[in-house]
Amino acid sequence: MSFLRGGAPPSSGVNVDKIDMAITELDTVTDFFNKMVSSCYSKCISTRFAEPDLNKGESVCIDRCVGKYNEVQKKVGEKLQSRGAANAAAGAAGGFSPL
């Protein structure tokens, strides 16, 4: 594990490209989570903290907000993938597909 702590990488078994992809994916997931928390918190949680726990309305709101946020992200990801595949196919054919 010295590689992760700044030491020299081992001579075999380490794929730098896979590590870079994993770091990028972790950054993306962390960004997604932070944006979702911020958005749902501002929409669902009262600024007046009267109780130590979430009330029923806040819990339902957060549950719905997280579900909707995930569904929208899924749809956006699918749309981007389909456009990327269409652009790759058009690029291979010599043209391009406008976004």
KEFI-211384 format. One line per field, with one value per residue: x, z, y of N, C-alpha, C, O in turn; residue in three letters. Coordinates in steps of 0.05 Angstrom, whole numbers, padded with zeros to 5 digits. Example, Ala and Ser with C-alpha at 12.3 -4.5 7.8 and 13.67 -1.06 7.14 Angstrom:
// residues 2
nu: [00264;00257];
nw: [00156;00142];
nv: [-00114;-00045];
cau: [00246;00273];
caw: [00156;00143];
cav: [-00090;-00021];
cu: [00264;00258];
cw: [00156;00157];
cv: [-00066;00001];
ou: [00285;00268];
ow: [00169;00161];
ov: [-00066;00023];
residuo: [ALA;SER];
// end
This chain:
// residues 99
nu: [00016;00043;00046;-00001;00007;00045;00093;00139;00110;00090;00124;00094;00027;-00002;-00046;-00044;-00081;-00130;-00131;-00134;-00183;-00216;-00209;-00230;-00283;-00297;-00293;-00335;-00380;-00379;-00387;-00438;-00467;-00459;-00484;-00537;-00550;-00545;-00585;-00633;-00634;-00640;-00691;-00724;-00714;-00729;-00708;-00713;-00698;-00735;-00742;-00703;-00701;-00719;-00783;-00846;-00863;-00815;-00783;-00812;-00809;-00753;-00744;-00773;-00748;-00695;-00704;-00726;-00683;-00643;-00668;-00672;-00617;-00603;-00632;-00609;-00556;-00565;-00583;-00538;-00502;-00526;-00524;-00469;-00454;-00481;-00453;-00402;-00411;-00426;-00379;-00344;-00366;-00353;-00380;-00416;-00457;-00501;-00506];
nw: [00000;-00001;-00047;-00050;-00011;-00028;-00040;-00082;-00140;-00145;-00186;-00217;-00237;-00229;-00259;-00285;-00315;-00301;-00247;-00251;-00277;-00236;-00197;-00222;-00227;-00173;-00157;-00189;-00168;-00115;-00123;-00146;-00102;-00063;-00088;-00091;-00037;-00020;-00052;-00038;00017;00021;-00001;00031;00087;00145;00165;00216;00270;00306;00327;00347;00310;00243;00219;00198;00149;00129;00123;00084;00042;00033;00018;-00030;-00060;-00065;-00094;-00142;-00158;-00168;-00209;-00250;-00259;-00278;-00326;-00354;-00358;-00391;-00437;-00452;-00461;-00506;-00543;-00546;-00568;-00617;-00639;-00642;-00679;-00723;-00730;-00745;-00794;-00821;-00814;-00769;-00710;-00689;-00624];
nv: [-00024;00022;00051;00081;00117;00151;00127;00090;00060;-00009;-00057;-00091;-00109;-00061;-00018;00042;00071;00049;00063;00118;00122;00102;00140;00185;00167;00163;00217;00237;00210;00228;00283;00282;00261;00302;00346;00326;00320;00374;00399;00370;00379;00434;00439;00408;00409;00444;00509;00521;00488;00450;00400;00342;00301;00282;00304;00274;00296;00319;00273;00244;00281;00283;00230;00226;00267;00248;00202;00223;00255;00216;00188;00226;00236;00185;00183;00227;00208;00162;00188;00218;00177;00151;00192;00199;00149;00153;00197;00175;00134;00164;00193;00153;00143;00188;00234;00279;00283;00332;00360];
cau: [00000;00060;00040;-00023;00017;00066;00117;00142;00091;00101;00132;00074;-00001;-00016;-00054;-00048;-00105;-00152;-00131;-00144;-00212;-00229;-00208;-00250;-00310;-00302;-00299;-00362;-00400;-00378;-00399;-00467;-00478;-00459;-00505;-00562;-00554;-00550;-00611;-00655;-00634;-00652;-00719;-00740;-00708;-00735;-00685;-00720;-00695;-00752;-00740;-00677;-00704;-00736;-00811;-00857;-00862;-00787;-00775;-00825;-00798;-00726;-00746;-00782;-00727;-00672;-00714;-00728;-00656;-00630;-00682;-00663;-00589;-00603;-00641;-00588;-00534;-00573;-00584;-00510;-00490;-00537;-00513;-00441;-00453;-00489;-00431;-00380;-00418;-00425;-00351;-00333;-00376;-00342;-00397;-00420;-00485;-00502;-00518];
caw: [00000;-00001;-00071;-00044;00009;-00040;-00046;-00110;-00148;-00150;-00214;-00233;-00227;-00226;-00284;-00279;-00328;-00284;-00223;-00259;-00281;-00210;-00183;-00236;-00220;-00145;-00157;-00200;-00149;-00093;-00132;-00148;-00075;-00050;-00101;-00083;-00009;-00018;-00064;-00022;00043;00019;-00007;00050;00116;00155;00177;00244;00281;00330;00338;00340;00288;00220;00222;00177;00124;00120;00115;00059;00022;00026;00003;-00058;-00072;-00072;-00115;-00166;-00166;-00179;-00235;-00270;-00265;-00294;-00353;-00366;-00365;-00414;-00460;-00459;-00473;-00532;-00561;-00550;-00587;-00643;-00649;-00649;-00704;-00745;-00734;-00760;-00821;-00834;-00807;-00740;-00702;-00671;-00597];
cav: [00000;00046;00067;00100;00136;00167;00111;00081;00039;-00036;-00061;-00107;-00110;-00035;-00006;00070;00081;00040;00079;00145;00120;00099;00167;00202;00158;00170;00245;00241;00201;00247;00308;00276;00259;00328;00362;00316;00328;00403;00405;00359;00392;00461;00437;00392;00412;00471;00523;00523;00461;00448;00373;00331;00282;00291;00298;00257;00311;00321;00246;00238;00299;00274;00204;00233;00283;00231;00184;00239;00263;00193;00181;00246;00230;00161;00191;00244;00190;00146;00205;00224;00153;00147;00213;00192;00127;00164;00213;00157;00120;00184;00200;00131;00144;00212;00257;00283;00288;00355;00356];
cu: [00017;00056;00019;-00014;00041;00092;00118;00122;00104;00106;00112;00047;-00015;-00021;-00061;-00074;-00130;-00154;-00142;-00174;-00227;-00230;-00229;-00278;-00316;-00308;-00327;-00383;-00402;-00392;-00430;-00480;-00480;-00481;-00533;-00569;-00561;-00578;-00634;-00657;-00647;-00681;-00736;-00736;-00713;-00711;-00689;-00719;-00710;-00749;-00713;-00677;-00721;-00765;-00821;-00855;-00835;-00777;-00786;-00813;-00770;-00727;-00754;-00760;-00704;-00680;-00715;-00700;-00641;-00642;-00673;-00634;-00586;-00611;-00621;-00565;-00540;-00573;-00556;-00497;-00500;-00527;-00483;-00437;-00461;-00466;-00407;-00386;-00417;-00396;-00337;-00342;-00367;-00359;-00398;-00449;-00485;-00515;-00543];
cw: [00000;-00026;-00066;-00025;-00002;-00046;-00075;-00116;-00151;-00179;-00230;-00220;-00224;-00254;-00278;-00291;-00312;-00259;-00229;-00264;-00255;-00195;-00195;-00228;-00191;-00143;-00168;-00181;-00125;-00099;-00134;-00120;-00061;-00062;-00093;-00054;-00006;-00029;-00047;00006;00042;00013;00015;00079;00124;00167;00207;00256;00308;00343;00331;00317;00266;00227;00198;00150;00112;00109;00088;00036;00014;00010;-00026;-00073;-00082;-00095;-00142;-00176;-00179;-00207;-00257;-00278;-00283;-00323;-00368;-00375;-00389;-00439;-00470;-00472;-00501;-00552;-00566;-00570;-00615;-00656;-00657;-00675;-00727;-00751;-00750;-00789;-00835;-00828;-00778;-00735;-00683;-00645;-00596];
cv: [00025;00063;00088;00122;00152;00153;00104;00059;00012;-00040;-00076;-00105;-00084;-00024;00023;00081;00073;00056;00107;00144;00117;00125;00185;00193;00165;00200;00251;00233;00219;00273;00304;00275;00286;00346;00353;00323;00357;00410;00395;00372;00419;00460;00425;00398;00441;00483;00526;00494;00458;00420;00361;00311;00294;00285;00282;00271;00313;00294;00239;00255;00290;00248;00209;00248;00266;00212;00199;00247;00240;00186;00201;00241;00206;00168;00208;00226;00173;00163;00212;00200;00148;00168;00208;00169;00136;00180;00196;00142;00140;00192;00178;00131;00170;00237;00262;00288;00311;00348;00372];
ou: [00006;00061;00021;-00026;00055;00112;00100;00116;00127;00093;00112;00044;-00039;-00003;-00082;-00087;-00149;-00176;-00158;-00188;-00249;-00250;-00243;-00296;-00339;-00326;-00341;-00403;-00423;-00407;-00445;-00501;-00501;-00494;-00550;-00591;-00579;-00592;-00653;-00678;-00664;-00696;-00759;-00755;-00703;-00694;-00671;-00737;-00699;-00754;-00701;-00657;-00734;-00772;-00806;-00847;-00831;-00763;-00772;-00808;-00763;-00712;-00742;-00755;-00695;-00664;-00706;-00695;-00628;-00628;-00668;-00628;-00570;-00598;-00617;-00554;-00523;-00564;-00550;-00482;-00485;-00521;-00474;-00419;-00448;-00461;-00394;-00368;-00408;-00389;-00319;-00327;-00373;-00351;-00382;-00464;-00472;-00533;-00556];
ow: [00001;-00025;-00076;-00024;00013;-00055;-00091;-00100;-00159;-00196;-00255;-00196;-00216;-00270;-00266;-00279;-00309;-00249;-00214;-00256;-00252;-00182;-00181;-00223;-00185;-00128;-00157;-00177;-00115;-00083;-00126;-00116;-00049;-00047;-00088;-00048;00008;-00016;-00041;00017;00058;00020;00018;00095;00112;00179;00221;00251;00329;00367;00311;00304;00270;00238;00179;00130;00088;00089;00070;00014;-00010;-00009;-00044;-00096;-00104;-00113;-00162;-00200;-00200;-00225;-00279;-00302;-00302;-00342;-00392;-00397;-00407;-00460;-00494;-00491;-00519;-00575;-00589;-00587;-00634;-00680;-00677;-00692;-00749;-00774;-00766;-00807;-00859;-00837;-00763;-00753;-00663;-00644;-00575];
ov: [00047;00087;00110;00143;00165;00165;00110;00042;00011;-00028;-00075;-00100;-00084;-00021;00029;00097;00089;00062;00117;00162;00128;00131;00199;00210;00173;00208;00268;00248;00225;00284;00322;00287;00292;00361;00369;00332;00365;00425;00411;00375;00426;00478;00432;00393;00460;00469;00533;00479;00464;00418;00370;00306;00314;00265;00279;00258;00310;00293;00229;00245;00290;00245;00198;00242;00269;00208;00188;00246;00244;00179;00192;00242;00205;00159;00204;00230;00170;00154;00212;00203;00141;00161;00212;00170;00127;00178;00202;00139;00132;00197;00184;00122;00174;00258;00250;00296;00311;00331;00372];
residuo: [MET;SER;PHE;LEU;ARG;GLY;GLY;ALA;PRO;PRO;SER;SER;GLY;VAL;ASN;VAL;ASP;LYS;ILE;ASP;MET;ALA;ILE;THR;GLU;LEU;ASP;THR;VAL;THR;ASP;PHE;PHE;ASN;LYS;MET;VAL;SER;SER;CYS;TYR;SER;LYS;CYS;ILE;SER;THR;ARG;PHE;ALA;GLU;PRO;ASP;LEU;ASN;LYS;GLY;GLU;SER;VAL;CYS;ILE;ASP;ARG;CYS;VAL;GLY;LYS;TYR;ASN;GLU;VAL;GLN;LYS;LYS;VAL;GLY;GLU;LYS;LEU;GLN;SER;ARG;GLY;ALA;ALA;ASN;ALA;ALA;ALA;GLY;ALA;ALA;GLY;GLY;PHE;SER;PRO;LEU];
// end
